[in-house]
Amino acid sequence: MMESSRLYYLALRFGLGLYRQHTSPEITGKPEEKIMQYARHRRKEASTYLKATWGIDRTPSTLAKYATVGGGPRFEHAGRVPLYPQPELDTWAQSILSPLKSSTSDTKAP
């Protein structure tokens, strides 16, 4: 088994985010720790991911502006580098998409 510092180094090197999830001792009888992984993207990669996955066209400079004034996806910093966790990009993309409409005159979801 890898030591934790080596695991975190590899996670940073290959763009994987790590966080620890503790299971409830009431359910399992003993506390267990699981390491969950998700991808983290730099601004350019986040922009590409949003376009490819959700069809949302936001340039890296627009994401930088959102980071300053608000209204964009949540992000983390690794030193000076902003990193966008993939689940946060998905949540933000879903929050800005409107419900399906059958006409441009539709103002409410059915």
WORAMO-V503531 format. One record per pair of residues at least 24 apart in sequence whose ideal C-beta (glycine too) atoms are under 10 Angstrom apart, sorted by the first residue. I is the first residue (numbers start at 1). GAP is how many residues later the second one is. D is the distance in whole Angstrom. If there is no record, write none. Layout:
BEGIN
((I & GAP & D) (I & GAP & D))
END
This chain:
BEGIN
((4 & 31 & 9) (7 & 28 & 8) (8 & 27 & 10) (11 & 24 & 9) (11 & 26 & 7) (11 & 29 & 9) (12 & 28 & 9) (12 & 66 & 7) (12 & 69 & 10) (12 & 71 & 9) (14 & 25 & 9) (14 & 26 & 10) (15 & 24 & 6) (15 & 25 & 6) (15 & 26 & 7) (15 & 27 & 8) (15 & 30 & 8) (15 & 68 & 8) (15 & 71 & 10) (16 & 24 & 7) (16 & 70 & 10) (17 & 24 & 10) (17 & 59 & 8) (17 & 61 & 10) (17 & 66 & 7) (17 & 67 & 10) (17 & 68 & 5) (17 & 69 & 8) (17 & 70 & 9) (17 & 71 & 10) (19 & 66 & 9) (36 & 51 & 10) (38 & 47 & 6) (38 & 48 & 5) (38 & 49 & 6) (38 & 50 & 9) (38 & 52 & 10) (39 & 44 & 10) (39 & 45 & 9) (39 & 46 & 8) (39 & 47 & 4) (39 & 48 & 9) (39 & 50 & 9) (40 & 35 & 9) (40 & 36 & 7) (40 & 38 & 8) (40 & 41 & 10) (40 & 42 & 10) (40 & 43 & 4) (40 & 44 & 7) (40 & 45 & 5) (40 & 46 & 7) (40 & 48 & 9) (40 & 49 & 10) (41 & 32 & 10) (41 & 34 & 9) (41 & 41 & 10) (41 & 42 & 7) (41 & 43 & 5) (41 & 44 & 8) (41 & 45 & 7) (41 & 47 & 10) (41 & 48 & 7) (42 & 33 & 10) (42 & 36 & 9) (42 & 39 & 7) (42 & 40 & 7) (42 & 41 & 7) (42 & 42 & 8) (43 & 24 & 8) (43 & 32 & 9) (43 & 38 & 9) (43 & 39 & 6) (43 & 40 & 9) (43 & 41 & 7) (45 & 38 & 9) (45 & 39 & 8) (45 & 41 & 10) (45 & 44 & 10) (46 & 26 & 9) (46 & 27 & 7) (46 & 29 & 8) (46 & 36 & 9) (46 & 37 & 9) (46 & 38 & 4) (46 & 39 & 10) (46 & 40 & 9) (46 & 42 & 9) (46 & 43 & 6) (46 & 46 & 10) (47 & 37 & 9) (47 & 42 & 10) (49 & 35 & 8) (49 & 37 & 7) (49 & 40 & 6) (49 & 41 & 9) (49 & 44 & 9) (50 & 34 & 9) (50 & 39 & 6) (50 & 40 & 9) (50 & 42 & 8) (50 & 43 & 6) (50 & 46 & 10) (53 & 33 & 9) (53 & 36 & 8) (53 & 37 & 8) (53 & 40 & 7) (54 & 35 & 8) (54 & 36 & 8) (54 & 38 & 9) (54 & 39 & 4) (54 & 40 & 8) (54 & 42 & 9) (54 & 43 & 7) (55 & 38 & 9) (55 & 42 & 9) (56 & 33 & 9) (56 & 36 & 9) (56 & 37 & 6) (56 & 40 & 7) (56 & 41 & 8) (58 & 34 & 10) (58 & 35 & 10) (58 & 38 & 10) (63 & 26 & 10) (66 & 26 & 9) (71 & 25 & 9) (72 & 24 & 10))
END
